[in-house]
Amino acid sequence: MAKIEIAKGSPEWTIYQELWDIHKAYGDPEDNDEYWDELNAAITGWTNGYIGTDYEEFVRMMAVGMLGLLDGKLRRKKNDPHTL
């Protein structure tokens, strides 16, 4: 198995960096419409930037994963705020 280097500035590096920026901004989910509306706008803007590219499906799946992660964190926080 060959290990690859992801070069800074490459499409892959940019995708991971952009996802990381969204995660840092929204990684502590809140139970209010403003939080989810802003997160949705950030995710939608990010994924729309890759429509029609070789990375479209990859980015979409990463976005779905991020939303699932944050939804799960909020559900756990609501049930037991000390389990995060």
Summary of the structure (lengths in Angstrom):
residues: 84
radius of gyration: 14.8
end to end distance: 35.4
largest distance: 45.1
contacts: 187
relative contact order: 0.13
helix: 67%
strand: 0%
